[in-house]
């Protein structure tokens, strides 16, 4: 049952995060939206509220571990421990290794991998005490196979997949469920913010042997 649950969604200002938040609210969840863009957050929150949903927004830079700790404490004190964490924040242009600067590689790893780790770390002690929670990490099919021209992006998704598997092993028997979602190509503002990436999506081979 989703109704009445407190669901926290990162990267909730657009794309999959926004869609997940709206879907949870439609099922009766109380949703907590986290992202860096206050204006975009407010727009998603208004859409949720217009359909009768209960929503809170927290503007936070998910690349900043201290900021995540701070907002985690605020949410815990003001709303309680989330029943469901959905780590949906992600960045990263699709580029070949020689096109990628070291700082861009670090940024790709910071979000989604470190952002997800730090969000989980902020709430995990309280979640363990309740012994009935869910953690959902949003990745892509790029955490299962690779293609040329997206090196740092793919490495970060593999890191997130590894974290998810390791976390699931850590929490075995704890009552906390851990899931990894790996969608294919979706319609999202991501492509507008990362020009040149859409053209590098792998093409299906329709040849018949």
N, C-alpha and C positions, 0 to 999 in steps of 0.2 A: 504494500500500500504506500503510495506516494503522498496522498492527501494528509496535510498537517505536518509533514516532515520539513525540516530546515535544510535547504539545499544551497550550498555555496558553489558558485561558478566563477572561475577565473577566465580572463579573456572574454568577458561577457558583453563587451561593447559592440561586437559585430560577429559575423560569420557563424561558425558552429556554436561558439559560446552563447551568443545571443539566442540562437535557435533552441539550444538546450534549455536555457533559462525560461523561455516562453513555453516550451513543451512541459517543463516541470510545473510551472505555475498553472497551466491549463488543467493539470491533473490534481490541482489543489495544494501543491507544495508552497511553502513560504520561501522565497528565493532571495539570496544575497549575491549581489553582482559586484565583481571586482575587475577593475581595468584601470588603465592610465588616463584615458580620455574622459574627462568629466562630462563634456557635452554629449558624447555618444552614449555614455552610461545613462544619463538622464533621459535620453530619447528611448532607450530600451525599457527603462523603468516605467516611463509614461505609457508605453504600449502594454506592458504587463498590468499596470494599474487600471488601464482603460477596460480591461476584460475582467476586472474584479480580483486580480491577483494581489497578494501581499508581497511587497518588495522593499529591499534596502540596497543602497549603493555605497560603496567605499572606493574612493579613488586611491590607487596605490601603484607604485612602480614595482612591478614584479621582478625586475632585475636587481632589486635592492633587498638583501636578506634582512637587514635591520627594519626596513619598512614593513616587510611581511610579518616579522615578529610583533611589531607594534600593532598592526591592523588585526592580527590574530588575537591579541590580548583584548583589543577593543570589542571585537565581535563576540568573543567568549563572555565578556562582562555584560554586554548589552543584550545579546540574543541567546547565548548559550552555545553548546557544542553542536556543530552541524551534524545532521544525520547522514548526509551524502556530500562528498567533495567531488566536484567535477573539474579537473585540471585541463582547461581547454586553451590556455594562452600559448601562442606560438609565433615565432618570427623566422625570417631567414630567406634570403634570395637564393635562387637556384643558380649556382655558378660552379665552373670547374675550379680545381684546386689553385691553379695559377692565377685565376681571376679573383680569388678570395683573399682579403687581407686578414692578418692574424686577429685584428680586433673584430672583424665580422665573424670569424670562426668562433670566437669567445661569445659573441652576442647570440649566435645560433644555439650554443650550448646552454647559455644562461636561461633562455626561454625557448623550448619548454622544459628542459630537464631540471635545472636547478630551481626554477620557479615551482615546479611540481614537488620536488624534494622538500623545499622550504615550507610550502603550504602544508604538506602532510606533517612535517616535523612540528609545526606550530600547534596542530590540533590533536596529534596522535596520543599523547598521554591521557587526555580526557576521553578520547574515543575508546581507548583500551579499558578504561574504568567502566564504560557503559556496555562494552562487549556486544554491540549491535550497530554497526555502521557500514557504510559503503564508500569506497574510493574508486573513482573512475578517471583514468588517464587517457586523454584524447591524443592520438598520434596520427599516423597515416600508413598506407600500405608500404611506405618507404621504410618502415621498421621491420619489414619481412624480406625485401629484396632491394637491389640497387640499380641505378641507371646512370649514365654519364651526365655530367653537367650540374650536379646538385650535391657536391661532396659534403660541405659542412652541414647542410640541411639534413641529409640522410644520417650522418654520424650522430646528430642530436636525437633523431628519432630512434636510432638503435640504442642510444643511451637511455632514453625514456622507456623503451621496451625492457631493457635489462633491469632498470630500477623497478619496474612493475613486477617482473618475475621474482626478483629478490625480495621485494616487499611482501609479495604473496607468500613466499616461503617463511619470512619472518613472522607473519601474522597467522600462520596456520594454527587453527584451534582457538583463535582469539575471538571469533565471532564477527570479525571485520572482513568483508568481502572486497577483493581487489580485482578490477577489470581493466583491460586495455582495449580501446576502440580504435580500429584501423580503417577508416573510410578511404575510398578512392577519391577521384577528382570531384569536388563539390563546387557549386556556385557560391562565390565568396568575394568580399572586397580584398582578400589577400592578393589576388592576381593584379588588381589595380595598384596596390602598394608595392608590388615587386615586379615591375615590368621586365619582360624577357624570360620570366620563369614559365609562363603558360606554354610557350613554344617548345619547352623541353620535356613536357609530359610524354612518357613512353607511348609509342604507337602500338596498337594491337596488330599482330601478324595474322592476316586472314587467309593465308595461303593453305591450300589443301594438299596433303601428301598422299 
